[in-house]
């Protein structure tokens, strides 16, 4: 929304806020939603890159095409478990998780 429109609305007594403020979301809830949106997008891109249909992905993980469509749309009814199962079935690795930094492998100390 442009700044002029915001000023006009506020001058009329309206409060302009983003979704997280409107829904009173915590920082953790915002992070979770952002993660699910990014994961859904990654699953869709991986599926398309592999040339698979939603139905093929569904069959591979024991789900339905409509469920995969909802997954790719980041529908709130889709569990994170199903999203991750699809993600990994499509060949992704832990390091490919959106926005997740994995700890570096520790060097083992050599003992004499």
C-alpha positions in Angstrom: 0.0 0.0 0.0 1.5 3.4 -0.9 2.4 5.9 1.8 -0.2 8.5 0.6 -3.1 5.9 1.0 -1.8 4.9 4.4 -1.7 8.6 5.6 -5.3 9.1 4.3 -6.6 6.0 6.1 -4.8 6.9 9.3 -6.2 10.5 9.1 -9.7 9.0 9.0 -9.0 7.0 12.1 -8.0 3.7 10.6 -5.0 1.7 11.9 -2.8 0.2 9.2 -1.0 -3.0 10.2 0.5 -6.1 8.6 -1.0 -9.5 9.0 1.2 -10.6 11.9 0.1 -7.5 13.9 -3.5 -8.0 13.0 -3.5 -11.7 14.0 -1.2 -10.9 17.0 1.3 -13.5 16.0 4.5 -14.1 18.0 7.9 -14.0 16.4 8.0 -17.8 16.6 4.6 -18.1 14.8 5.9 -15.8 12.1 9.0 -17.8 11.6 7.0 -21.0 11.4 4.7 -19.6 8.8 7.6 -18.2 6.8 9.3 -21.6 6.9 6.2 -23.5 5.7 5.8 -21.0 2.9 9.4 -21.5 1.8 9.2 -25.3 2.1 6.0 -25.4 0.1 7.7 -23.4 -2.7 10.8 -25.6 -2.6 8.7 -28.8 -2.9 6.9 -27.4 -5.9 10.1 -26.3 -7.6 11.7 -29.7 -6.9 8.7 -31.5 -8.3 8.7 -29.4 -11.5 12.4 -29.7 -11.9 12.1 -33.5 -11.8 9.2 -33.4 -14.3 6.8 -35.1 -11.9 3.1 -34.5 -11.6 1.4 -33.9 -8.3 -0.2 -37.3 -8.6 3.2 -39.0 -9.0 4.5 -37.3 -5.9 1.4 -38.3 -4.0 1.7 -42.0 -5.0 5.3 -42.0 -4.0 4.5 -40.8 -0.5 1.2 -42.5 0.0 -1.0 -39.4 -0.3 -3.4 -37.9 -2.8 -3.0 -35.4 -5.6 -5.3 -32.9 -3.9 -3.1 -33.1 -0.8 0.0 -32.3 -2.8 -1.8 -29.3 -4.4 -2.7 -28.0 -0.9 0.9 -28.7 0.2 2.2 -26.6 -2.7 -0.2 -23.8 -1.8 1.0 -23.9 1.8 -2.5 -24.7 3.0 -2.5 -24.7 6.8 -4.2 -28.1 6.9 -1.1 -29.8 5.5 1.3 -31.1 8.2 4.9 -30.2 8.3 5.6 -33.9 8.4 4.0 -34.4 5.0 5.8 -31.4 3.6 9.2 -32.7 4.8 8.4 -36.2 3.5 7.7 -34.8 0.1 10.8 -32.6 0.2 13.1 -35.5 0.9 11.3 -37.9 -1.5 12.1 -35.5 -4.2 15.8 -35.8 -3.5 16.5 -32.9 -1.2 18.9 -33.1 1.6 18.9 -31.5 5.1 21.2 -28.8 3.9 18.5 -27.8 1.3 16.0 -26.9 4.0 15.0 -23.2 3.5 16.5 -20.9 6.0 18.0 -23.6 8.1 21.7 -23.4 9.0 23.0 -26.8 10.1 25.9 -27.0 12.5 29.3 -27.7 10.9 30.7 -31.1 11.5 33.1 -31.1 14.5 36.6 -32.2 13.9 37.5 -35.2 16.0 40.6 -34.8 18.1 43.3 -37.2 17.3 44.5 -39.1 20.3 47.8 -40.8 20.6 
